Amino acid sequence: MEAHKLILEYLIENPNVESINESSEIDIVTFKEMINHKLVSGMNACSDIGDCFLEPRITFRGREWLESKKVELVSKEPQEDVVELKPNFMGIGLNLNALYRLFKRR
């Protein structure tokens, strides 16, 4: 799935790519799979000497798929509260592990 994500991001960052073939930066096998799943589009110019797709573009479905993967990454981050309101000492507790991770990220 990481290769799929990289290809979609590449097409967004480079909208003027004219063709993708076996000598391109993009893995042609993964690109063909993505065409079959309608995540990208491109005119098939394959011949006996190799695979080639002209005017590769990311589709709306590909943009939605990419956005869903970004949302998954954000939602996987642990959601912890620094201050815990539990019956600890005087009704307030401090989550030192979360506080440590908070300062470690900065």
C-alpha positions as CSV (number, residue, x, y, z in Angstrom):
1,M,0.0,0.0,0.0
2,E,2.9,2.3,0.6
3,A,3.9,2.1,-3.1
4,H,0.3,3.0,-4.1
5,K,0.4,6.1,-1.8
6,L,3.8,7.2,-3.2
7,I,2.5,6.9,-6.8
8,L,-0.6,9.0,-6.0
9,E,1.5,11.6,-4.2
10,Y,3.9,11.7,-7.1
11,L,1.1,12.3,-9.6
12,I,-0.3,15.2,-7.5
13,E,3.1,16.8,-7.1
14,N,4.0,16.3,-10.8
15,P,0.8,17.0,-12.8
16,N,2.6,17.4,-16.1
17,V,4.1,13.9,-16.4
18,E,3.7,12.9,-20.0
19,S,4.2,9.1,-19.7
20,I,5.1,6.3,-17.4
21,N,7.0,3.3,-18.7
22,E,9.4,0.7,-17.4
23,S,12.2,3.2,-17.1
24,S,10.2,5.7,-15.0
25,E,10.6,6.3,-11.3
26,I,7.2,4.8,-10.8
27,D,6.8,1.0,-10.6
28,I,4.8,0.1,-13.8
29,V,3.3,-3.1,-12.3
30,T,1.8,-1.2,-9.3
31,F,0.6,1.5,-11.7
32,K,-1.2,-1.1,-13.9
33,E,-2.8,-2.4,-10.8
34,M,-4.0,1.1,-9.8
35,I,-5.4,1.6,-13.3
36,N,-7.4,-1.6,-12.9
37,H,-8.8,-0.3,-9.5
38,K,-9.5,3.1,-11.1
39,L,-7.2,5.0,-8.7
40,V,-5.3,6.5,-11.7
41,S,-5.9,6.9,-15.4
42,G,-3.6,6.8,-18.4
43,M,-3.8,5.9,-22.1
44,N,-2.4,2.4,-22.7
45,A,0.4,2.6,-25.2
46,C,1.9,-0.8,-24.5
47,S,3.7,-2.6,-27.2
48,D,5.9,-5.7,-27.7
49,I,8.9,-3.9,-26.3
50,G,7.3,-2.8,-23.0
51,D,4.6,-1.2,-21.0
52,C,3.8,2.5,-21.4
53,F,1.0,4.7,-20.3
54,L,0.5,8.2,-21.6
55,E,-0.8,11.2,-19.7
56,P,-1.1,9.5,-16.3
57,R,-3.4,11.3,-13.9
58,I,-4.8,10.6,-10.5
59,T,-8.6,10.1,-10.5
60,F,-11.1,11.4,-8.0
61,R,-11.4,7.9,-6.6
62,G,-7.6,7.9,-6.1
63,R,-7.7,11.3,-4.3
64,E,-10.4,9.9,-2.0
65,W,-8.3,6.7,-1.3
66,L,-5.2,8.8,-0.5
67,E,-7.2,11.1,1.8
68,S,-8.6,8.1,3.7
69,K,-5.1,6.8,4.3
70,K,-4.1,10.2,5.7
71,V,-7.1,10.2,8.0
72,E,-6.2,6.6,9.2
73,L,-2.7,7.8,10.1
74,V,-4.0,10.7,12.1
75,S,-6.6,8.6,13.9
76,K,-4.0,6.0,14.9
77,E,-2.2,8.5,17.2
78,P,-2.9,7.7,20.8
79,Q,-5.4,10.2,22.4
80,E,-4.2,10.7,25.9
81,D,-5.0,13.4,28.4
82,V,-2.2,14.9,30.4
83,V,-4.4,15.5,33.4
84,E,-6.5,12.6,34.5
85,L,-9.6,13.3,36.5
86,K,-9.7,10.1,38.5
87,P,-10.0,9.5,42.2
88,N,-6.3,9.7,42.9
89,F,-4.9,12.2,45.3
90,M,-7.5,14.8,46.0
91,G,-9.4,13.7,42.8
92,I,-6.7,14.9,40.3
93,G,-4.0,12.7,38.8
94,L,-1.2,13.5,36.4
95,N,-0.4,11.1,33.6
96,L,3.4,11.3,33.6
97,N,3.8,9.0,30.6
98,A,1.6,11.2,28.4
99,L,3.4,14.3,29.7
100,Y,6.8,12.7,28.9
101,R,5.7,11.8,25.3
102,L,4.3,15.3,24.8
103,F,7.7,16.9,25.6
104,K,9.6,14.2,23.7
105,R,7.7,15.0,20.5
106,R,8.7,18.7,20.7
